[in-house]
């Protein structure tokens, strides 16, 4: 072998050694990068899982708070409904007290006229209470029959009154703030 060939072979060997060293270094760098990437991915996953757990806990707390709020509002509504008529009942109790006093006084004195006057006063007081609460009687006699306001319990053929008009009121009906709370029981003219 010539010297030239030997030199070339040595150069090739050196180059291949350098290439091998470079490859080894690159492999080490890649392994280090992979390890760093894996660590950062693991860190990111751990952070995401922790965030997810925090969100789950926050959702569970908010859900429990909402359920408690709903129960509390339902209890308040039931309590309100339970005592909604308290003010009206207090007003009615005043009228009941007056009736009781009137009955007691008429028993002692045996005065029928005083009893009638006391009942009339109490009835007037009851009408006043009803007016303040928005309750008013439904007009009937001579009016045209309206099934939304009146309940026909009898019919009669009457020549002096128009067909489907009310002849007689058998029981008063009432509206409360434009809503019928009890229809009037009436006798209607049917020809």
LUMSESE-126581 format. One record per residue (C-alpha): x, y, z. Coordinates in steps of 0.05 Angstrom, whole numbers, padded with zeros to 5 digits, always signed. Each point is the difference from the previous one (the first is absolute). Last residue first. Example, Ala and Ser with C-alpha at 12.3 -4.5 7.8 and 13.67 -1.06 7.14 Angstrom:
2
+00273-00021+00143-00027-00069+00013
END
This chain:
191
-02743+00611+00507+00052-00007+00054+00004+00053+00055+00057-00016+00049-00003-00014+00075+00067+00016+00034+00057-00025+00043+00054+00054-00004+00070-00025-00013+00051-00002+00057+00072+00024-00004-00008+00034-00067+00062+00040-00016-00006+00075-00013+00036+00019+00065-00041-00050+00040-00066-00015-00031-00061-00023+00039-00064-00039-00012-00064+00009+00040-00047-00059+00008-00069-00011-00029+00000+00061-00047-00064+00005-00040-00022+00011-00072+00067+00001-00036-00002+00012-00075+00009-00056-00051-00066+00019-00036-00026+00069+00016-00044+00012+00062-00075+00017+00001-00023-00067-00031+00035-00045+00051+00016-00072-00017+00040-00027+00058+00069-00030+00011+00035-00024+00063+00071-00012+00025+00035+00048-00048+00070+00015+00027+00021+00071-00016+00064+00038-00013+00036-00041-00054-00066-00030-00023-00026+00070-00017-00076+00009+00004-00022+00069-00023-00014+00048+00057-00069+00014+00029+00019-00027+00068+00074-00018+00003+00054+00049+00023+00061-00037+00027+00018+00023+00071+00067+00032+00015+00064-00024+00033+00061+00046-00006+00026-00013+00071-00023+00069+00024-00068-00014-00029-00006-00067+00037+00017+00033+00066-00052+00054-00013-00052-00053-00016+00017-00035+00066-00009+00066+00038-00068+00011-00033-00020-00070+00021+00023+00016+00070-00043+00063+00001-00059-00038-00027+00009-00055+00053+00003+00053+00055-00064+00034-00026-00036-00067-00003+00022-00016+00071-00021+00068+00025-00069-00010-00032-00007-00069+00033+00011+00027+00071+00000-00059+00048+00044+00043+00046+00049-00054+00023-00004-00044-00062+00003+00062-00044+00065+00022+00033+00034-00068-00009-00022-00004-00073+00026+00070-00014+00066-00014+00036+00009-00064-00041-00015+00036-00065+00049+00055+00017+00054-00050+00016-00014-00036-00066+00008+00067-00037+00068+00012+00034+00019-00072-00016-00013+00015-00074+00053+00054+00002+00050-00047+00033-00018-00053-00052+00016+00048-00056+00068+00015+00028+00016-00074+00012-00020-00022-00071+00071-00012-00024+00020-00039+00063+00009-00070-00029+00014+00027-00070+00059+00040+00026+00027-00059+00039-00006-00044-00061+00036+00053-00041+00055+00006+00052+00009-00075+00001+00005-00002-00076+00050+00057+00002+00043-00037+00051-00004-00065-00040+00021+00036-00064+00057+00036+00035+00025-00066+00030-00002-00032-00069+00038+00060-00029+00053-00004+00054+00009-00075-00012+00008+00012-00075+00050+00057+00013+00040-00045+00047+00000-00059-00050+00020+00046-00057+00058+00029+00041+00023-00070+00017-00003-00023-00072+00036+00064-00023+00056-00012+00051+00006-00072-00022+00006+00022-00072+00053+00051+00019+00040-00054+00036-00007-00046-00061+00023+00055-00046+00060+00015+00045+00019-00074+00003-00007-00005-00075+00044+00061-00010+00052-00027+00047-00001-00067-00036+00006+00036-00066+00057+00042+00028+00034-00062+00026-00009-00037-00065+00026+00059-00039+00061+00005+00046+00012-00075-00006-00009+00004-00075+00047+00060-00003+00052-00038+00041-00008-00061-00044+00006+00043-00062+00063+00034+00028+00029-00068+00017-00016-00026-00069+00031+00063-00031+00063-00011+00042+00003-00072-00021-00010+00020-00073+00054+00052+00007+00047-00050+00031-00016-00050-00055+00010+00054-00052+00066+00019+00031+00021-00073+00001-00023-00007-00073+00039+00062-00018+00061-00025+00037-00006-00068-00034-00008+00034-00067+00060+00043+00014+00039-00061+00021-00021-00035-00063+00021+00060-00041+00067+00003+00035+00009-00073-00013-00019+00007-00072+00050+00056-00009+00054-00039+00033-00009-00055-00048-00022-00066+00016
END
